[in-house]
């Protein structure tokens, strides 16, 4: 119920009051006309009719006053009820983080989109070919800062960033986390942010498992004490594990995409699902 509904109701009530007043006026006029059309009536009848007319006028006034009072009470009650419903109806709540959503979206959405495309194309081909070195490079994190980087103007930040893999945590998942946070306020975590961050955690766990499988396939993680006490896993088994992890990561990524696209404003481009 909105404020214009209460205005329409009041207008209807005022119209009803006017119609009632007109009806009462017509009734009084009709009574006067009947009296004027009988001039031969006796004085007794004339006095009786005059008394009846006065009583009728008194009753009309009383009835009209009661009607107007009841109409006023009804109108007041209707307006009060409308106001109450209007003020107590739930209003949409917008997180304060959305004030900076435009800026955050322009900064991190391209990295998230590029990461999804890389996962669906380049990484998929590497997994299909069992290209262990290529997979390791694709998931490679930003290298630690070296002493040589200290002599550079930006402390080597740009160069080290370029060495991050196409689906590394620093390049893609950190951006996905930061984008998710933009849908919440500083004091509360929205359901949308919670769903997006949960999906990012699933993808991160999957890529970490993929890195371990890659290290095993390249002989970089033999396990045990000095490489002893752990049975070597065949390449076929490692390839099977990698394909399972890739599918698992794709499912988690699509959960992120679904949460991000849900109720997203029209000015933002939706993310694509991994097929």
Secondary structure as GFF3:
##gff-version 3
##sequence-region A 1 275
A	DSSP	alpha_helix	3	36	.	.	.	ID=ss1
A	DSSP	alpha_helix	43	88	.	.	.	ID=ss2
A	DSSP	three_ten_helix	96	100	.	.	.	ID=ss3
A	DSSP	alpha_helix	101	118	.	.	.	ID=ss4
A	DSSP	pi_helix	119	123	.	.	.	ID=ss5
A	DSSP	alpha_helix	124	128	.	.	.	ID=ss6
A	DSSP	alpha_helix	132	138	.	.	.	ID=ss7
A	DSSP	three_ten_helix	148	151	.	.	.	ID=ss8
A	DSSP	alpha_helix	157	162	.	.	.	ID=ss9
A	DSSP	pi_helix	169	173	.	.	.	ID=ss10
A	DSSP	alpha_helix	174	181	.	.	.	ID=ss11
A	DSSP	alpha_helix	191	217	.	.	.	ID=ss12
A	DSSP	alpha_helix	235	261	.	.	.	ID=ss13
###
